[in-house]
């Protein structure tokens, strides 16, 4: 395999730095493809946009999330990183917490860093750590403040591991 090294004289850098315009997709591992497809479409509300043997993609909030069966690679059972965060509007934050729990998903308590932002962690059935993030929600004034931010709420990431029981329609 050949490594290509850019020649700075040949490739003059523009005075204006170019920027990425967004995320095209994420590709994450899963233990069970069918279980993950059900979770990401029925619980997370993803639209199935592509499927081939051993791989599928869903669109969630205009981001494509691809999943393929692997024997490892998800977030460690007591780790915070890596994790994948989704924005949630303020009016949907608490209803989404209730929806996840009603759907058999173990979650943290809603918490905050600063009394303004709302956060919540949960895992998919494979153990990938996911986050709900709301940049401004009035209820955050009453959420527990994270320990790293001077509060008392410490997340037990290992307690978020669970065996998902598929929901009956």
Backbone as ProteinMPNN parsed JSONL, in Angstrom:
{"seq_chain_A": "XXXXXXXXXXXXXXXXXXXXXXXXXXXXXXXXXXXXXXXXXXXXXXXXXXXXXXXXXXXXXXXXXXXXXXXXXXXXXXXXXXXXXXXXXXXXXXXXXXXXXXXXXXXXXXXXXXXXXXXXXXXXXXXXXXXXXXXXXXXXXXXXXXXXXXXXXXXXXXXXXXXXXXXXX", "coords_chain_A": {"N_chain_A": [[0.844, -1.168, 0.0], [0.628, 2.147, -0.904], [1.671, 5.237, 0.458], [0.531, 8.492, 0.185], [2.016, 11.579, 0.09], [1.443, 14.93, 0.561], [2.637, 17.589, -1.423], [3.687, 20.59, -0.302], [4.341, 22.816, -1.88], [3.14, 22.299, -4.272], [0.467, 22.166, -3.641], [-0.878, 24.737, -2.748], [-2.08, 26.335, 0.136], [-5.192, 27.73, 0.646], [-5.982, 31.046, 1.751], [-8.314, 31.078, 3.19], [-9.59, 28.791, 5.326], [-11.003, 25.714, 4.432], [-14.174, 24.171, 5.295], [-15.8, 21.421, 6.857], [-19.075, 20.315, 6.05], [-20.989, 18.906, 7.412], [-22.094, 15.823, 8.995], [-21.936, 12.88, 7.25], [-22.447, 10.115, 7.657], [-22.529, 7.618, 10.27], [-20.835, 4.704, 11.217], [-21.415, 1.922, 13.03], [-20.792, -0.845, 15.257], [-22.716, -3.875, 15.788], [-24.242, -6.504, 17.743], [-26.321, -8.171, 16.981], [-27.931, -8.146, 14.065], [-30.681, -8.065, 13.2], [-32.063, -7.515, 15.596], [-30.937, -5.019, 16.176], [-31.807, -3.56, 13.951], [-34.554, -3.515, 14.434], [-34.568, -2.081, 16.878], [-33.391, 0.422, 16.159], [-35.19, 1.345, 14.246], [-37.825, 1.089, 15.355], [-37.689, 1.966, 18.062], [-35.835, 4.135, 18.133], [-36.809, 5.544, 16.003], [-35.796, 5.602, 13.428], [-35.493, 5.755, 9.859], [-35.4, 3.165, 7.627], [-33.011, 3.076, 5.198], [-31.203, 1.774, 3.612], [-30.144, -1.482, 2.858], [-28.24, -4.374, 2.913], [-26.883, -7.685, 2.743], [-25.78, -8.398, 5.945], [-25.53, -5.726, 6.751], [-27.021, -2.554, 7.449], [-28.62, 0.661, 7.024], [-29.96, 3.456, 8.72], [-31.867, 6.463, 8.784], [-31.674, 8.944, 11.067], [-32.782, 11.826, 12.399], [-31.731, 13.279, 10.222], [-29.189, 12.189, 9.979], [-27.249, 9.553, 8.815], [-27.075, 6.342, 10.094], [-25.159, 3.604, 10.126], [-25.133, 0.092, 10.581], [-23.422, -2.905, 11.353], [-22.914, -6.393, 11.837], [-20.652, -7.374, 14.294], [-18.009, -8.795, 16.272], [-17.051, -7.335, 18.321], [-16.315, -3.972, 19.54], [-18.143, -2.068, 20.426], [-19.059, 0.399, 22.905], [-17.24, 0.167, 25.943], [-18.349, -1.709, 28.82], [-18.411, -0.181, 31.171], [-17.751, 2.329, 30.373], [-17.541, 5.767, 29.219], [-16.841, 6.665, 26.791], [-16.326, 5.484, 23.436], [-19.167, 7.536, 22.579], [-22.38, 8.35, 21.121], [-24.15, 11.119, 20.206], [-27.398, 12.545, 20.097], [-29.292, 15.33, 19.099], [-32.102, 16.654, 20.825], [-35.158, 18.292, 20.782], [-36.4, 20.706, 23.141], [-39.17, 20.402, 23.834], [-39.527, 17.746, 23.279], [-37.842, 16.336, 24.888], [-38.376, 15.261, 27.631], [-40.681, 13.637, 26.994], [-39.332, 11.838, 25.272], [-37.587, 10.569, 27.029], [-39.466, 9.155, 28.586], [-40.563, 7.573, 26.517], [-38.348, 5.976, 25.732], [-37.903, 4.5, 28.1], [-40.391, 3.213, 28.351], [-40.147, 1.614, 26.171], [-38.457, -0.319, 27.014], [-35.813, 0.372, 27.499], [-32.947, 0.956, 29.384], [-32.052, 3.823, 31.162], [-30.064, 6.714, 32.145], [-30.74, 9.112, 34.747], [-32.34, 12.158, 33.748], [-30.012, 14.761, 33.381], [-27.808, 17.569, 34.049], [-25.257, 19.875, 33.003], [-25.054, 22.5, 33.595], [-27.467, 23.587, 34.422], [-28.945, 24.461, 32.318], [-28.653, 22.995, 29.917], [-29.935, 19.82, 28.868], [-29.295, 16.395, 29.444], [-28.965, 12.887, 28.74], [-28.084, 9.539, 29.102], [-28.042, 6.37, 27.409], [-28.092, 2.954, 26.268], [-27.817, 1.095, 23.195], [-29.14, -2.147, 22.19], [-26.789, -3.595, 21.686], [-24.868, -2.442, 23.221], [-23.698, -0.048, 22.524], [-23.043, 3.226, 23.501], [-25.323, 5.807, 23.804], [-26.446, 9.214, 23.578], [-28.784, 11.631, 24.607], [-29.202, 14.97, 23.855], [-30.022, 18.193, 24.767], [-29.78, 21.499, 24.053], [-30.977, 23.622, 25.431], [-33.227, 23.645, 27.943], [-35.892, 24.291, 30.016], [-36.529, 22.733, 32.243], [-34.109, 21.729, 33.026], [-33.048, 23.209, 35.061], [-33.901, 21.94, 37.293], [-32.783, 19.447, 37.108], [-30.448, 16.925, 38.159], [-27.098, 17.892, 38.806], [-24.132, 17.192, 37.039], [-21.343, 15.403, 38.439], [-18.734, 16.061, 37.585], [-19.12, 18.674, 37.005], [-19.35, 19.969, 39.35], [-21.546, 19.107, 40.755], [-23.53, 16.501, 42.329], [-24.29, 14.258, 40.942], [-23.359, 11.235, 39.686], [-22.63, 9.242, 36.996], [-23.4, 5.881, 36.555], [-22.109, 3.953, 34.433], [-21.946, 1.221, 33.908], [-24.336, 0.28, 34.922], [-26.1, 0.83, 32.93], [-26.164, -1.222, 31.151], [-28.098, -3.768, 29.71], [-30.485, -6.346, 28.917], [-32.23, -6.18, 26.103], [-35.65, -6.395, 25.667], [-37.604, -7.184, 23.102], [-40.271, -5.193, 21.952], [-43.735, -5.802, 21.726], [-45.909, -5.134, 19.012]], "CA_chain_A": [[0.0, 0.0, 0.0], [1.42, 3.353, -1.062], [1.243, 6.415, 1.196], [0.69, 9.694, -0.613], [2.371, 12.732, 0.9], [1.165, 16.161, -0.176], [3.733, 18.515, -1.645], [3.156, 21.913, 0.052], [4.533, 23.763, -2.985], [2.179, 21.963, -5.326], [-0.888, 22.367, -3.12], [-0.908, 25.959, -1.935], [-3.233, 26.415, 1.016], [-5.976, 28.943, 0.501], [-5.998, 31.826, 3.007], [-9.531, 30.741, 3.922], [-9.622, 27.356, 5.608], [-12.281, 25.086, 4.095], [-14.867, 23.564, 6.433], [-16.72, 20.319, 6.62], [-20.435, 20.858, 6.082], [-21.867, 18.091, 8.242], [-21.749, 14.405, 9.08], [-22.636, 12.07, 6.252], [-22.957, 8.906, 8.305], [-21.753, 6.927, 11.29], [-20.907, 3.245, 11.083], [-21.148, 1.371, 14.354], [-20.98, -2.294, 15.299], [-23.815, -4.432, 16.578], [-24.148, -7.946, 17.999], [-27.421, -8.874, 16.309], [-28.398, -7.209, 13.043], [-32.149, -7.939, 13.209], [-32.431, -6.821, 16.83], [-30.54, -3.623, 16.023], [-32.701, -2.928, 12.974], [-35.81, -3.261, 15.14], [-34.333, -1.024, 17.859], [-33.132, 1.716, 15.527], [-36.372, 1.818, 13.522], [-39.024, 1.185, 16.187], [-37.462, 2.744, 19.287], [-35.159, 5.39, 17.805], [-37.572, 6.243, 14.971], [-35.028, 5.704, 12.197], [-36.064, 5.307, 8.582], [-34.504, 2.234, 6.948], [-32.715, 3.663, 3.891], [-30.322, 0.906, 2.828], [-29.933, -2.776, 3.505], [-27.638, -5.468, 2.168], [-26.561, -8.759, 3.68], [-24.823, -8.054, 6.99], [-25.385, -4.28, 6.981], [-28.167, -1.704, 7.127], [-28.509, 2.06, 7.407], [-31.185, 4.175, 9.048], [-31.729, 7.911, 8.897], [-32.213, 9.477, 12.318], [-32.504, 13.268, 12.508], [-30.901, 13.648, 9.068], [-27.875, 11.544, 10.006], [-27.308, 8.136, 8.474], [-26.378, 5.47, 11.025], [-24.995, 2.277, 9.556], [-24.789, -0.938, 11.554], [-23.039, -4.206, 10.826], [-22.593, -7.338, 12.906], [-19.25, -7.521, 14.645], [-17.845, -9.511, 17.54], [-16.617, -6.37, 19.324], [-16.193, -2.615, 19.037], [-19.064, -1.138, 21.067], [-18.54, 1.064, 24.093], [-16.99, -0.71, 27.079], [-19.525, -1.802, 29.693], [-18.407, 0.859, 32.202], [-17.053, 3.466, 29.767], [-18.313, 6.892, 28.694], [-16.403, 6.918, 25.413], [-17.029, 6.453, 22.609], [-20.628, 7.581, 22.591], [-22.964, 9.002, 19.96], [-25.159, 12.009, 20.771], [-28.467, 13.05, 19.239], [-30.034, 16.482, 19.587], [-33.534, 16.499, 21.071], [-35.778, 19.575, 21.101], [-36.853, 20.814, 24.532], [-40.512, 19.859, 24.03], [-39.493, 16.293, 23.094], [-36.855, 15.719, 25.776], [-38.985, 14.391, 28.653], [-41.439, 12.562, 26.346], [-38.407, 10.831, 24.753], [-37.151, 9.789, 28.189], [-40.573, 8.232, 28.877], [-40.665, 6.627, 25.394], [-37.256, 4.999, 25.831], [-38.163, 3.612, 29.237], [-41.561, 2.403, 27.982], [-39.675, 0.681, 25.15], [-37.572, -1.294, 27.639], [-34.436, 0.849, 27.477], [-32.443, 1.47, 30.651], [-31.456, 5.145, 30.962], [-29.683, 7.481, 33.327], [-31.702, 10.164, 35.025], [-31.988, 13.385, 33.042], [-29.046, 15.519, 34.183], [-27.338, 18.802, 33.414], [-23.92, 20.367, 33.333], [-25.081, 23.912, 33.944], [-28.813, 24.06, 34.714], [-29.553, 24.916, 31.065], [-28.652, 21.871, 28.975], [-30.434, 18.538, 29.351], [-28.578, 15.244, 28.904], [-29.404, 11.569, 29.188], [-27.366, 8.442, 28.44], [-28.651, 5.049, 27.321], [-27.37, 2.078, 25.337], [-28.598, 0.256, 22.294], [-29.04, -3.531, 22.667], [-25.424, -4.114, 21.551], [-24.007, -1.812, 24.209], [-23.224, 1.268, 22.087], [-23.549, 4.277, 24.384], [-25.991, 6.897, 23.093], [-26.765, 10.351, 24.431], [-29.752, 12.651, 24.202], [-28.656, 16.271, 24.24], [-30.873, 19.339, 24.495], [-28.97, 22.655, 24.442], [-31.659, 24.536, 26.35], [-34.512, 23.125, 28.403], [-36.147, 24.96, 31.3], [-36.541, 21.738, 33.325], [-32.733, 21.434, 33.437], [-32.793, 23.889, 36.336], [-34.226, 20.993, 38.361], [-32.071, 18.185, 36.895], [-29.215, 16.748, 38.927], [-25.903, 18.42, 38.129], [-23.056, 16.207, 36.947], [-20.265, 15.522, 39.424], [-17.6, 16.771, 36.972], [-19.485, 20.088, 36.932], [-19.537, 20.469, 40.7], [-22.743, 18.555, 41.38], [-23.396, 15.216, 43.026], [-24.75, 13.15, 40.103], [-22.299, 10.472, 39.035], [-23.258, 8.238, 36.138], [-22.939, 4.502, 36.648], [-22.239, 3.486, 33.054], [-22.17, -0.229, 33.907], [-25.754, 0.035, 35.217], [-26.888, 1.041, 31.714], [-26.184, -2.451, 30.368], [-29.355, -4.48, 29.903], [-30.916, -7.212, 27.82], [-33.437, -5.558, 25.553], [-36.775, -7.281, 25.339], [-38.345, -6.592, 21.979], [-41.635, -4.799, 22.266], [-44.776, -6.297, 20.826], [-46.667, -3.995, 18.441]], "C_chain_A": [[0.891, 1.233, 0.0], [0.822, 4.501, -0.243], [1.528, 7.643, 0.343], [0.94, 10.864, 0.329], [2.168, 13.976, 0.046], [2.418, 17.015, -0.267], [3.205, 19.923, -1.364], [3.31, 22.945, -1.06], [3.509, 23.537, -4.084], [0.753, 22.29, -4.904], [-0.922, 23.568, -2.194], [-2.205, 26.006, -1.134], [-3.901, 27.766, 0.837], [-5.933, 29.719, 1.812], [-7.247, 31.543, 3.84], [-9.578, 29.218, 4.094], [-10.974, 26.789, 5.214], [-12.874, 24.411, 5.323], [-15.684, 22.366, 5.969], [-18.13, 20.863, 6.771], [-21.399, 20.036, 6.93], [-21.355, 16.664, 8.312], [-22.589, 13.658, 8.06], [-23.257, 10.849, 6.913], [-22.004, 8.452, 9.408], [-21.882, 5.444, 11.002], [-20.5, 2.655, 12.426], [-21.439, -0.128, 14.366], [-22.233, -2.687, 16.073], [-23.606, -5.936, 16.732], [-25.142, -8.741, 17.177], [-28.077, -7.89, 15.346], [-29.909, -7.006, 13.089], [-32.636, -7.199, 14.45], [-32.097, -5.328, 16.716], [-31.434, -2.897, 15.037], [-34.032, -2.598, 13.632], [-35.653, -2.108, 16.126], [-34.208, 0.34, 17.181], [-34.317, 2.223, 14.705], [-37.548, 2.037, 14.468], [-38.834, 2.035, 17.439], [-36.874, 4.12, 18.962], [-35.865, 6.174, 16.7], [-36.836, 6.41, 13.661], [-35.791, 5.166, 10.995], [-35.035, 4.406, 7.909], [-34.263, 2.748, 5.534], [-31.833, 2.777, 3.019], [-30.127, -0.396, 3.594], [-29.332, -3.752, 2.505], [-27.293, -6.537, 3.194], [-25.483, -8.3, 4.663], [-24.689, -6.582, 7.335], [-26.705, -3.579, 6.67], [-27.873, -0.286, 7.581], [-29.89, 2.613, 7.696], [-30.862, 5.66, 9.08], [-32.436, 8.325, 10.186], [-31.8, 10.935, 12.376], [-31.511, 13.719, 11.434], [-29.467, 13.147, 9.125], [-28.088, 10.074, 9.672], [-26.466, 7.371, 9.488], [-26.352, 4.085, 10.4], [-24.576, 1.296, 10.627], [-24.435, -2.231, 10.832], [-22.644, -5.099, 11.989], [-21.089, -7.474, 13.057], [-19.179, -8.267, 15.967], [-17.384, -8.585, 18.658], [-16.644, -4.968, 18.723], [-17.133, -1.62, 19.669], [-18.417, -0.573, 22.319], [-18.344, 0.049, 25.217], [-18.124, -0.633, 28.088], [-19.549, -0.749, 30.794], [-17.73, 2.136, 31.704], [-18.028, 4.545, 29.276], [-17.995, 7.147, 27.218], [-16.046, 5.61, 24.731], [-18.531, 6.432, 22.878], [-21.097, 8.459, 21.438], [-24.162, 9.809, 20.445], [-26.136, 12.495, 19.708], [-29.088, 14.274, 19.899], [-31.495, 16.091, 19.789], [-34.064, 17.887, 21.423], [-36.339, 19.543, 22.52], [-38.22, 20.164, 24.752], [-40.571, 18.335, 23.872], [-38.601, 15.576, 24.099], [-37.502, 14.759, 26.783], [-39.897, 13.323, 28.047], [-40.526, 11.466, 25.77], [-37.845, 9.973, 25.877], [-38.216, 8.737, 28.503], [-40.693, 7.168, 27.783], [-39.582, 5.553, 25.472], [-37.525, 3.999, 26.946], [-39.346, 2.691, 28.96], [-41.166, 1.33, 26.966], [-38.661, -0.323, 25.699], [-36.112, -0.914, 27.673], [-34.076, 1.399, 28.853], [-31.74, 2.798, 30.379], [-30.892, 5.686, 32.277], [-30.882, 8.355, 33.687], [-31.366, 11.332, 34.111], [-31.055, 14.189, 33.955], [-28.579, 16.727, 33.391], [-25.901, 19.083, 33.818], [-23.999, 21.756, 33.959], [-26.461, 24.457, 34.296], [-29.56, 24.561, 33.488], [-29.711, 23.764, 30.073], [-29.21, 20.614, 29.648], [-29.701, 17.4, 28.667], [-29.149, 13.957, 29.482], [-28.608, 10.538, 28.408], [-28.236, 7.187, 28.441], [-27.842, 4.233, 26.33], [-28.342, 1.427, 24.367], [-28.42, -1.193, 22.757], [-27.638, -4.138, 22.554], [-24.469, -3.525, 22.573], [-23.403, -0.496, 23.758], [-23.866, 2.328, 22.972], [-24.081, 5.431, 23.551], [-26.335, 7.994, 24.086], [-27.87, 11.17, 23.787], [-29.2, 13.967, 24.72], [-29.616, 17.372, 23.815], [-30.123, 20.581, 24.968], [-29.638, 23.623, 25.404], [-33.04, 23.979, 26.665], [-34.756, 23.674, 29.806], [-36.112, 23.979, 32.469], [-35.139, 21.394, 33.816], [-32.367, 22.125, 34.743], [-33.05, 22.962, 37.514], [-33.548, 19.631, 38.185], [-30.858, 18.129, 37.815], [-28.041, 17.279, 38.117], [-24.808, 17.365, 38.193], [-21.929, 16.477, 37.933], [-19.069, 16.289, 38.863], [-17.854, 18.272, 36.898], [-19.794, 20.658, 38.315], [-20.775, 19.965, 41.412], [-22.464, 17.215, 42.044], [-23.746, 14.015, 42.153], [-23.578, 12.512, 39.368], [-22.947, 9.333, 38.261], [-22.587, 6.888, 36.32], [-23.141, 3.876, 35.262], [-22.487, 1.983, 32.977], [-23.643, -0.556, 34.155], [-26.64, 0.238, 33.992], [-26.932, -0.194, 30.813], [-27.446, -3.233, 30.712], [-29.569, -5.444, 28.744], [-32.231, -6.656, 27.335], [-34.457, -6.615, 25.206], [-37.582, -6.575, 24.263], [-39.782, -6.34, 22.384], [-42.597, -5.384, 21.256], [-45.589, -5.116, 20.308], [-48.038, -3.839, 19.059]], "O_chain_A": [[1.806, 1.344, 0.817], [-0.391, 4.709, -0.252], [2.638, 7.812, -0.161], [0.165, 11.106, 1.254], [2.675, 14.053, -1.074], [3.167, 17.144, 0.702], [2.357, 20.411, -2.11], [2.491, 23.857, -1.17], [3.068, 24.48, -4.742], [-0.074, 22.653, -5.74], [-0.989, 23.412, -0.975], [-3.286, 25.748, -1.662], [-3.248, 28.81, 0.873], [-5.856, 29.113, 2.88], [-7.244, 31.744, 5.054], [-9.602, 28.469, 3.118], [-12.002, 27.329, 5.622], [-12.16, 24.114, 6.28], [-16.182, 22.318, 4.844], [-18.351, 21.788, 7.552], [-22.537, 20.459, 7.138], [-20.306, 16.341, 7.754], [-23.812, 13.798, 8.023], [-24.447, 10.581, 6.75], [-20.841, 8.852, 9.461], [-22.944, 4.985, 10.582], [-19.383, 2.865, 12.897], [-22.243, -0.616, 13.572], [-22.737, -1.927, 16.9], [-22.886, -6.558, 15.952], [-24.846, -9.848, 16.727], [-28.702, -6.918, 15.769], [-30.371, -5.867, 13.021], [-33.524, -6.351, 14.361], [-32.892, -4.479, 17.119], [-31.787, -1.739, 15.259], [-34.581, -1.519, 13.412], [-36.525, -1.241, 16.199], [-34.855, 1.302, 17.595], [-34.433, 3.43, 14.489], [-38.208, 3.073, 14.39], [-39.75, 2.758, 17.831], [-37.355, 5.141, 19.454], [-35.554, 7.345, 16.482], [-37.201, 7.266, 12.854], [-36.613, 4.256, 11.104], [-33.913, 4.84, 7.646], [-35.205, 2.848, 4.747], [-31.727, 3.005, 1.814], [-29.968, -0.402, 4.815], [-29.845, -3.931, 1.4], [-27.407, -6.3, 4.396], [-24.405, -7.866, 4.255], [-23.825, -6.215, 8.132], [-27.418, -3.964, 5.744], [-26.996, -0.054, 8.413], [-30.862, 2.289, 7.015], [-29.733, 6.061, 9.364], [-33.631, 8.088, 10.365], [-30.61, 11.249, 12.399], [-30.566, 14.454, 11.72], [-28.615, 13.638, 8.385], [-29.003, 9.435, 10.191], [-25.302, 7.698, 9.719], [-27.395, 3.471, 10.175], [-23.757, 1.621, 11.487], [-25.06, -2.601, 9.838], [-22.11, -4.633, 12.995], [-20.358, -7.662, 12.084], [-20.168, -8.359, 16.693], [-17.328, -8.996, 19.818], [-16.955, -4.795, 17.544], [-16.953, -0.417, 19.478], [-17.35, -1.023, 22.736], [-19.184, -0.828, 25.418], [-18.788, 0.397, 28.199], [-20.625, -0.446, 31.311], [-17.206, 2.924, 32.493], [-19.184, 4.261, 28.962], [-18.78, 7.764, 26.498], [-15.514, 4.708, 25.379], [-19.082, 5.435, 23.343], [-20.317, 9.212, 20.855], [-25.09, 9.251, 21.032], [-25.755, 12.811, 18.581], [-29.375, 14.269, 21.096], [-32.052, 15.303, 19.026], [-33.489, 18.579, 22.263], [-36.706, 18.485, 23.032], [-38.415, 19.456, 25.74], [-41.546, 17.705, 24.282], [-38.6, 14.347, 24.161], [-37.198, 13.566, 26.779], [-39.898, 12.193, 28.535], [-40.898, 10.292, 25.777], [-37.647, 8.772, 25.696], [-37.897, 7.559, 28.668], [-40.902, 5.993, 28.084], [-39.861, 4.367, 25.299], [-37.387, 2.791, 26.752], [-39.301, 1.509, 29.302], [-41.78, 0.264, 26.911], [-38.072, -1.09, 24.937], [-35.253, -1.776, 27.855], [-34.81, 2.209, 29.418], [-30.921, 2.889, 29.464], [-31.198, 5.189, 33.361], [-31.908, 8.332, 33.007], [-30.205, 11.487, 33.73], [-31.288, 14.282, 35.161], [-28.912, 16.887, 32.217], [-25.407, 18.592, 34.833], [-23.137, 22.146, 34.746], [-26.618, 25.668, 34.454], [-30.689, 25.037, 33.604], [-30.77, 23.587, 29.471], [-28.988, 20.378, 30.836], [-29.503, 17.426, 27.452], [-29.734, 13.945, 30.564], [-28.472, 10.648, 27.189], [-29.049, 6.971, 29.34], [-26.993, 4.778, 25.625], [-29.519, 1.235, 24.669], [-27.609, -1.441, 23.65], [-27.33, -5.1, 23.258], [-23.374, -4.051, 22.772], [-22.666, 0.129, 24.521], [-25.081, 2.331, 23.169], [-23.377, 5.968, 22.696], [-26.497, 7.741, 25.28], [-27.885, 11.374, 22.573], [-28.784, 14.069, 25.874], [-29.979, 17.472, 22.643], [-29.852, 20.713, 26.162], [-28.958, 24.362, 26.116], [-33.898, 23.856, 25.791], [-33.906, 23.53, 30.685], [-35.709, 24.35, 33.571], [-34.986, 20.831, 34.9], [-31.471, 21.672, 35.454], [-32.5, 23.156, 38.598], [-33.721, 18.748, 39.026], [-30.31, 19.162, 38.2], [-27.997, 17.133, 36.895], [-24.577, 16.735, 39.225], [-21.603, 17.627, 38.225], [-18.452, 17.08, 39.578], [-16.917, 19.056, 36.747], [-20.426, 21.708, 38.432], [-21.033, 20.35, 42.552], [-21.314, 16.848, 42.286], [-23.528, 12.874, 42.56], [-22.905, 13.143, 38.553], [-23.721, 8.554, 38.817], [-21.364, 6.77, 36.248], [-24.207, 3.339, 34.961], [-23.175, 1.521, 32.066], [-24.145, -1.561, 33.652], [-27.811, -0.143, 34.01], [-27.66, -0.209, 29.82], [-27.814, -3.341, 31.882], [-28.9, -5.352, 27.714], [-33.226, -6.655, 28.06], [-34.155, -7.602, 24.536], [-38.162, -5.513, 24.489], [-40.418, -7.15, 23.058], [-42.297, -5.449, 20.064], [-45.921, -4.205, 21.067], [-48.784, -2.935, 18.684]]}, "name": "protein", "num_of_chains": 1, "seq": "XXXXXXXXXXXXXXXXXXXXXXXXXXXXXXXXXXXXXXXXXXXXXXXXXXXXXXXXXXXXXXXXXXXXXXXXXXXXXXXXXXXXXXXXXXXXXXXXXXXXXXXXXXXXXXXXXXXXXXXXXXXXXXXXXXXXXXXXXXXXXXXXXXXXXXXXXXXXXXXXXXXXXXXXX"}
